[in-house]
């Protein structure tokens, strides 16, 4: 079913909610619950991707007042990217909507979907991303084994531990603690049974937690009241803060349009700024992002699914001079589009 109202150039970008999860996690059940919460005066649409040619989920979600678009026969994360672009063009041109919910197949990595939406930022805006986890199957071993699961969780704003009626309280507490300790941190980790979630979950925009990349349980480097923003001279900076003390820290968050060049990064940390004790970063180093660690003269790079921004933190023995550091950083970054 499609809507006939033509979208004009005066319309704001359409809010998009991305709902991901491995096969069998409960995505479709969650969407049913969300549709029950839809305000009657709002128009929503669904874009459902199934790997096989025969769509199964779409008929189960059919509603008389809800446009449903299907992409079958491939994953919109990769092989069906062209089909995704065509369907988004149809939605943009032919529908008058307040929200689009996208449910990709549970087999793929959603990073390319996020990139596609970002490239159409005049027409669509990713307001939030939810990852549904089957808590009865989730474990540290599954996390370590499944690159897809790691990507789904790392790219999500909110993680929903579903089917908690199938596990005991100790298992639930362990899973919640594991997710809370992840880098990058999650905005929220919530629980559900049969996909039941609080109303309004997908109408919120979730601000990612502040820098805090170097923080962990039991480590209280940044004492309350000692964190101060400073005016950065670097391009595309969203926020920049310092913690003045001993030790001291400094950090930046950049838009996703900043690209950090790996050779220059390696050169910077091979001859680190005086007094540097520790550094950690989530940086875009090409089309992808990497988690970067520097400690005791050793630098490591690890691929990580991330699209929100680039962020860098450094710890020093004593407060550094931001201007001197930014002169060094200016040599390793350049502005690029997604």
WOZITA-V246424 format. One record per pair of residues at least 12 apart in sequence whose C-alpha atoms are under 8 Angstrom apart, sorted by the first residue. I is the first residue (numbers start at 1). J is the second residue. D is the distance in Angstrom with one decimal. If there is no record, write none. Layout:
BEGIN
i->I j->J d->D
i->I j->J d->D
END
This chain:
BEGIN
i->1 j->66 d->7.5
i->1 j->67 d->5.0
i->1 j->68 d->6.1
i->1 j->69 d->7.7
i->2 j->67 d->5.1
i->2 j->68 d->7.3
i->2 j->94 d->7.7
i->2 j->95 d->7.3
i->3 j->67 d->6.7
i->3 j->94 d->6.4
i->3 j->95 d->5.2
i->3 j->96 d->7.2
i->4 j->94 d->5.8
i->4 j->95 d->6.2
i->5 j->94 d->5.9
i->5 j->95 d->5.3
i->5 j->96 d->5.6
i->6 j->93 d->6.0
i->6 j->94 d->4.8
i->6 j->95 d->5.8
i->6 j->96 d->6.5
i->7 j->92 d->6.5
i->7 j->93 d->5.5
i->7 j->94 d->6.1
i->7 j->95 d->5.9
i->7 j->96 d->5.7
i->8 j->93 d->8.0
i->12 j->122 d->7.9
i->12 j->123 d->7.1
i->13 j->121 d->7.0
i->13 j->122 d->5.8
i->13 j->123 d->4.3
i->13 j->124 d->4.5
i->13 j->125 d->5.8
i->14 j->97 d->7.0
i->14 j->98 d->6.2
i->14 j->99 d->6.0
i->14 j->100 d->7.1
i->14 j->123 d->6.1
i->14 j->124 d->4.6
i->14 j->125 d->6.0
i->15 j->98 d->6.5
i->15 j->99 d->4.9
i->15 j->100 d->6.3
i->15 j->124 d->6.1
i->15 j->125 d->5.2
i->15 j->126 d->6.1
i->15 j->127 d->5.6
i->16 j->99 d->5.8
i->16 j->100 d->4.8
i->16 j->101 d->5.8
i->16 j->102 d->7.3
i->16 j->124 d->6.7
i->16 j->125 d->5.8
i->16 j->126 d->4.7
i->16 j->127 d->5.5
i->16 j->128 d->7.0
i->17 j->99 d->7.4
i->17 j->100 d->6.3
i->17 j->101 d->4.8
i->17 j->102 d->6.2
i->17 j->126 d->6.2
i->17 j->127 d->6.0
i->17 j->128 d->5.2
i->17 j->129 d->5.7
i->17 j->130 d->7.6
i->17 j->202 d->6.7
i->18 j->101 d->6.0
i->18 j->102 d->4.9
i->18 j->103 d->6.3
i->18 j->126 d->7.5
i->18 j->128 d->6.5
i->18 j->129 d->4.6
i->18 j->130 d->6.1
i->19 j->101 d->7.2
i->19 j->102 d->6.2
i->19 j->103 d->5.2
i->19 j->104 d->7.3
i->19 j->129 d->6.0
i->19 j->130 d->4.9
i->19 j->131 d->5.9
i->19 j->132 d->7.4
i->20 j->103 d->6.2
i->20 j->104 d->6.3
i->20 j->105 d->7.8
i->20 j->106 d->6.8
i->20 j->110 d->7.8
i->20 j->129 d->7.6
i->20 j->130 d->6.2
i->20 j->131 d->4.7
i->20 j->132 d->6.2
i->20 j->152 d->6.6
i->21 j->106 d->5.5
i->21 j->131 d->5.3
i->21 j->132 d->4.8
i->21 j->133 d->6.1
i->21 j->149 d->7.5
i->21 j->152 d->6.7
i->22 j->105 d->7.9
i->22 j->106 d->4.2
i->22 j->107 d->6.6
i->22 j->132 d->7.7
i->22 j->133 d->7.2
i->22 j->149 d->6.9
i->23 j->105 d->7.5
i->23 j->106 d->4.7
i->23 j->107 d->7.0
i->24 j->134 d->7.3
i->25 j->132 d->6.0
i->25 j->133 d->5.3
i->25 j->134 d->4.5
i->25 j->162 d->7.3
i->26 j->132 d->6.7
i->26 j->133 d->7.6
i->26 j->134 d->7.1
i->26 j->162 d->7.1
i->26 j->194 d->7.4
i->26 j->195 d->6.7
i->27 j->103 d->7.6
i->27 j->132 d->6.3
i->27 j->195 d->7.7
i->28 j->57 d->7.0
i->28 j->61 d->7.9
i->29 j->194 d->6.6
i->29 j->195 d->5.6
i->30 j->194 d->7.2
i->30 j->195 d->4.2
i->30 j->196 d->6.8
i->30 j->197 d->8.0
i->31 j->195 d->7.9
i->32 j->61 d->6.9
i->33 j->195 d->6.5
i->33 j->196 d->6.2
i->33 j->197 d->7.6
i->34 j->199 d->7.7
i->37 j->199 d->6.2
i->37 j->200 d->7.9
i->42 j->97 d->7.4
i->42 j->98 d->6.1
i->43 j->66 d->7.4
i->43 j->96 d->7.4
i->43 j->97 d->4.9
i->43 j->98 d->5.5
i->43 j->99 d->6.8
i->44 j->66 d->6.4
i->44 j->67 d->7.3
i->44 j->97 d->5.7
i->44 j->98 d->5.9
i->44 j->99 d->4.8
i->44 j->100 d->5.7
i->44 j->101 d->7.5
i->45 j->66 d->5.8
i->45 j->67 d->4.9
i->45 j->68 d->5.8
i->45 j->69 d->7.7
i->45 j->97 d->7.2
i->45 j->99 d->6.5
i->45 j->100 d->4.9
i->45 j->101 d->6.2
i->46 j->66 d->7.6
i->46 j->67 d->6.4
i->46 j->68 d->4.8
i->46 j->69 d->6.0
i->46 j->100 d->5.8
i->46 j->101 d->4.9
i->46 j->102 d->6.0
i->46 j->103 d->7.7
i->47 j->68 d->6.0
i->47 j->69 d->4.7
i->47 j->70 d->5.8
i->47 j->71 d->7.5
i->47 j->100 d->7.2
i->47 j->101 d->6.2
i->47 j->102 d->4.7
i->47 j->103 d->6.3
i->48 j->68 d->7.4
i->48 j->69 d->6.3
i->48 j->70 d->5.0
i->48 j->71 d->6.3
i->48 j->102 d->6.0
i->48 j->103 d->5.0
i->48 j->104 d->6.2
i->48 j->105 d->8.0
i->49 j->70 d->5.9
i->49 j->71 d->4.7
i->49 j->72 d->5.8
i->49 j->74 d->7.8
i->49 j->75 d->6.7
i->49 j->76 d->6.7
i->49 j->102 d->8.0
i->49 j->103 d->6.2
i->49 j->104 d->4.8
i->49 j->105 d->5.5
i->50 j->70 d->7.8
i->50 j->71 d->6.5
i->50 j->72 d->4.9
i->50 j->73 d->6.7
i->50 j->74 d->6.9
i->50 j->75 d->6.9
i->50 j->104 d->7.0
i->50 j->105 d->5.3
i->51 j->72 d->5.8
i->51 j->73 d->5.0
i->51 j->74 d->4.6
i->51 j->75 d->5.5
i->51 j->105 d->6.2
i->51 j->107 d->7.9
i->52 j->72 d->5.9
i->52 j->73 d->4.6
i->52 j->74 d->6.6
i->53 j->72 d->5.0
i->53 j->73 d->4.3
i->53 j->74 d->7.9
i->54 j->72 d->6.9
i->54 j->73 d->7.7
i->55 j->70 d->7.6
i->55 j->72 d->6.5
i->58 j->70 d->7.2
i->69 j->87 d->7.3
i->71 j->83 d->6.7
i->71 j->84 d->7.0
i->71 j->87 d->7.9
i->75 j->104 d->7.2
i->75 j->105 d->6.3
i->75 j->107 d->7.6
i->75 j->108 d->6.5
i->76 j->104 d->6.7
i->76 j->105 d->7.8
i->76 j->112 d->8.0
i->76 j->113 d->6.8
i->77 j->104 d->7.6
i->77 j->108 d->5.8
i->77 j->109 d->5.8
i->77 j->110 d->5.3
i->77 j->111 d->7.0
i->77 j->112 d->5.3
i->77 j->113 d->5.6
i->78 j->108 d->7.6
i->78 j->112 d->7.0
i->81 j->112 d->8.0
i->81 j->113 d->7.8
i->85 j->116 d->7.5
i->92 j->123 d->6.7
i->107 j->148 d->7.4
i->108 j->148 d->6.5
i->109 j->148 d->5.8
i->109 j->151 d->6.3
i->109 j->152 d->6.7
i->110 j->151 d->7.7
i->110 j->152 d->6.9
i->110 j->155 d->7.9
i->111 j->151 d->8.0
i->111 j->155 d->7.4
i->111 j->305 d->6.8
i->111 j->306 d->7.6
i->111 j->307 d->7.4
i->114 j->126 d->7.5
i->114 j->307 d->7.6
i->115 j->338 d->6.8
i->118 j->338 d->7.3
i->119 j->338 d->6.9
i->127 j->203 d->7.9
i->127 j->204 d->7.4
i->127 j->205 d->5.4
i->127 j->206 d->7.7
i->128 j->156 d->7.8
i->128 j->157 d->6.3
i->128 j->202 d->6.7
i->128 j->204 d->7.3
i->128 j->205 d->6.0
i->128 j->206 d->6.6
i->129 j->155 d->7.5
i->129 j->156 d->4.9
i->129 j->157 d->5.3
i->129 j->158 d->6.5
i->130 j->156 d->5.4
i->130 j->157 d->6.1
i->130 j->158 d->4.9
i->130 j->159 d->5.9
i->130 j->160 d->7.1
i->131 j->152 d->6.4
i->131 j->153 d->6.2
i->131 j->156 d->5.7
i->131 j->157 d->7.9
i->131 j->158 d->6.4
i->131 j->159 d->4.9
i->131 j->160 d->6.0
i->132 j->159 d->6.1
i->132 j->160 d->4.8
i->132 j->161 d->6.3
i->132 j->162 d->6.4
i->133 j->159 d->7.3
i->133 j->160 d->6.0
i->133 j->161 d->5.0
i->133 j->162 d->5.6
i->134 j->161 d->6.4
i->134 j->162 d->5.2
i->134 j->163 d->6.0
i->135 j->161 d->5.6
i->135 j->162 d->5.7
i->135 j->163 d->5.9
i->135 j->164 d->6.0
i->135 j->166 d->7.7
i->135 j->167 d->7.2
i->135 j->172 d->7.7
i->135 j->175 d->7.9
i->136 j->163 d->6.7
i->136 j->164 d->7.1
i->136 j->166 d->5.9
i->136 j->167 d->5.9
i->138 j->175 d->7.9
i->139 j->175 d->7.5
i->150 j->305 d->7.8
i->151 j->304 d->7.1
i->151 j->305 d->5.0
i->151 j->306 d->7.9
i->152 j->305 d->7.9
i->154 j->183 d->8.0
i->154 j->184 d->6.7
i->154 j->186 d->7.9
i->154 j->304 d->7.5
i->154 j->305 d->5.8
i->154 j->306 d->6.3
i->155 j->305 d->6.0
i->155 j->306 d->5.4
i->155 j->307 d->6.9
i->156 j->186 d->7.4
i->157 j->186 d->5.9
i->157 j->187 d->5.4
i->157 j->188 d->6.9
i->157 j->206 d->6.6
i->157 j->208 d->7.3
i->158 j->186 d->6.3
i->158 j->187 d->5.9
i->158 j->188 d->4.9
i->158 j->189 d->5.8
i->158 j->190 d->7.5
i->159 j->186 d->7.3
i->159 j->188 d->6.4
i->159 j->189 d->4.8
i->159 j->190 d->6.4
i->160 j->189 d->6.0
i->160 j->190 d->5.0
i->160 j->191 d->5.5
i->160 j->192 d->6.8
i->161 j->189 d->7.3
i->161 j->190 d->6.1
i->161 j->191 d->4.6
i->161 j->192 d->6.1
i->162 j->191 d->5.8
i->162 j->192 d->4.7
i->162 j->193 d->5.6
i->162 j->194 d->6.9
i->162 j->195 d->6.3
i->163 j->192 d->6.3
i->163 j->193 d->4.8
i->163 j->194 d->6.1
i->163 j->195 d->7.7
i->164 j->191 d->6.9
i->164 j->192 d->6.4
i->164 j->193 d->5.8
i->165 j->193 d->6.3
i->176 j->189 d->7.1
i->181 j->216 d->7.1
i->181 j->217 d->7.9
i->183 j->213 d->6.8
i->184 j->213 d->7.1
i->185 j->208 d->7.9
i->185 j->209 d->6.8
i->186 j->208 d->7.3
i->186 j->209 d->7.4
i->187 j->206 d->6.7
i->187 j->207 d->7.1
i->187 j->208 d->5.7
i->187 j->209 d->6.2
i->211 j->251 d->6.9
i->211 j->252 d->7.6
i->211 j->253 d->7.3
i->211 j->311 d->6.8
i->211 j->312 d->7.7
i->211 j->313 d->7.3
i->213 j->280 d->6.6
i->213 j->281 d->7.3
i->213 j->313 d->7.0
i->214 j->279 d->7.9
i->214 j->280 d->6.6
i->214 j->313 d->7.3
i->221 j->247 d->7.7
i->222 j->243 d->6.5
i->226 j->243 d->5.6
i->226 j->244 d->6.3
i->226 j->245 d->7.7
i->227 j->241 d->6.6
i->227 j->242 d->5.6
i->227 j->243 d->4.5
i->227 j->244 d->7.1
i->228 j->241 d->5.4
i->228 j->242 d->5.2
i->228 j->243 d->6.3
i->228 j->244 d->7.9
i->229 j->241 d->4.1
i->229 j->242 d->6.1
i->230 j->242 d->7.0
i->232 j->326 d->7.9
i->233 j->326 d->7.3
i->234 j->326 d->6.7
i->234 j->330 d->6.7
i->235 j->335 d->7.8
i->236 j->254 d->5.5
i->236 j->255 d->5.6
i->236 j->257 d->7.4
i->236 j->258 d->6.8
i->236 j->335 d->7.9
i->237 j->252 d->6.9
i->237 j->253 d->5.8
i->237 j->254 d->4.4
i->237 j->255 d->6.4
i->238 j->252 d->7.6
i->238 j->253 d->5.4
i->238 j->254 d->5.3
i->238 j->255 d->6.4
i->239 j->252 d->5.8
i->239 j->253 d->5.3
i->239 j->254 d->7.3
i->240 j->252 d->4.4
i->240 j->253 d->6.5
i->243 j->319 d->7.7
i->244 j->318 d->7.7
i->244 j->319 d->5.6
i->245 j->318 d->6.6
i->245 j->319 d->6.6
i->246 j->316 d->7.9
i->246 j->317 d->6.0
i->246 j->318 d->5.3
i->246 j->319 d->7.3
i->247 j->315 d->6.8
i->247 j->316 d->5.7
i->247 j->317 d->4.7
i->247 j->318 d->5.5
i->247 j->319 d->7.5
i->248 j->315 d->5.7
i->248 j->316 d->5.2
i->248 j->317 d->6.2
i->248 j->318 d->5.3
i->248 j->319 d->5.1
i->248 j->320 d->7.7
i->249 j->313 d->7.0
i->249 j->314 d->5.5
i->249 j->315 d->4.3
i->249 j->316 d->6.0
i->249 j->319 d->7.1
i->250 j->313 d->5.7
i->250 j->314 d->5.5
i->250 j->315 d->6.7
i->250 j->320 d->8.0
i->250 j->322 d->8.0
i->251 j->311 d->7.3
i->251 j->312 d->5.4
i->251 j->313 d->4.2
i->251 j->314 d->6.4
i->252 j->311 d->5.6
i->252 j->312 d->5.4
i->252 j->313 d->6.7
i->253 j->309 d->6.7
i->253 j->310 d->5.7
i->253 j->311 d->4.3
i->253 j->312 d->6.7
i->254 j->309 d->5.7
i->254 j->310 d->5.0
i->254 j->311 d->6.1
i->255 j->308 d->7.7
i->255 j->309 d->5.0
i->255 j->310 d->6.3
i->256 j->284 d->7.1
i->256 j->307 d->6.8
i->256 j->308 d->6.5
i->256 j->309 d->4.5
i->256 j->310 d->6.1
i->256 j->338 d->7.2
i->257 j->335 d->5.6
i->257 j->336 d->5.0
i->257 j->337 d->5.2
i->257 j->338 d->6.2
i->258 j->284 d->7.0
i->258 j->310 d->7.4
i->258 j->333 d->6.5
i->258 j->334 d->5.7
i->258 j->335 d->4.6
i->258 j->336 d->5.9
i->258 j->337 d->8.0
i->259 j->283 d->7.6
i->259 j->284 d->5.4
i->259 j->285 d->5.5
i->259 j->286 d->6.4
i->259 j->333 d->5.5
i->259 j->334 d->5.3
i->259 j->335 d->6.0
i->259 j->336 d->6.2
i->260 j->283 d->6.6
i->260 j->284 d->6.0
i->260 j->285 d->4.8
i->260 j->286 d->7.5
i->260 j->332 d->5.7
i->260 j->333 d->4.5
i->260 j->334 d->6.6
i->261 j->285 d->5.8
i->261 j->286 d->7.8
i->261 j->332 d->5.4
i->261 j->333 d->6.1
i->261 j->334 d->7.9
i->262 j->285 d->6.3
i->262 j->332 d->7.9
i->264 j->331 d->7.2
i->264 j->332 d->5.2
i->265 j->332 d->6.0
i->266 j->299 d->7.7
i->268 j->328 d->7.5
i->269 j->294 d->7.5
i->269 j->297 d->7.7
i->269 j->299 d->7.2
i->270 j->297 d->7.4
i->273 j->325 d->7.5
i->275 j->316 d->5.3
i->275 j->317 d->5.3
i->275 j->318 d->7.1
i->276 j->314 d->7.1
i->276 j->315 d->6.0
i->276 j->316 d->4.5
i->276 j->317 d->6.7
i->277 j->295 d->6.8
i->277 j->296 d->7.3
i->277 j->314 d->7.6
i->277 j->315 d->5.4
i->277 j->316 d->5.2
i->277 j->317 d->6.6
i->278 j->293 d->8.0
i->278 j->294 d->5.8
i->278 j->295 d->5.1
i->278 j->296 d->7.5
i->278 j->314 d->5.8
i->278 j->315 d->5.1
i->278 j->316 d->7.2
i->279 j->293 d->5.9
i->279 j->294 d->5.0
i->279 j->295 d->6.7
i->279 j->312 d->7.5
i->279 j->313 d->5.7
i->279 j->314 d->4.3
i->279 j->315 d->6.2
i->280 j->292 d->5.6
i->280 j->293 d->4.6
i->280 j->294 d->6.3
i->280 j->312 d->6.1
i->280 j->313 d->5.5
i->280 j->314 d->6.6
i->281 j->293 d->6.6
i->281 j->310 d->7.6
i->281 j->311 d->5.5
i->281 j->312 d->4.2
i->281 j->313 d->6.2
i->282 j->309 d->8.0
i->282 j->310 d->5.4
i->282 j->311 d->5.2
i->282 j->312 d->6.5
i->283 j->309 d->7.7
i->283 j->310 d->4.5
i->283 j->311 d->6.2
i->283 j->312 d->7.4
i->284 j->309 d->7.9
i->284 j->310 d->6.1
i->287 j->338 d->7.4
i->288 j->303 d->7.6
i->288 j->304 d->7.7
i->288 j->305 d->7.3
i->288 j->306 d->7.6
i->289 j->303 d->6.4
i->289 j->304 d->5.8
i->289 j->305 d->6.4
i->289 j->306 d->5.9
i->289 j->307 d->7.3
i->290 j->302 d->5.3
i->290 j->303 d->4.5
i->290 j->304 d->5.2
i->290 j->305 d->7.8
i->291 j->303 d->6.3
i->291 j->304 d->6.1
END
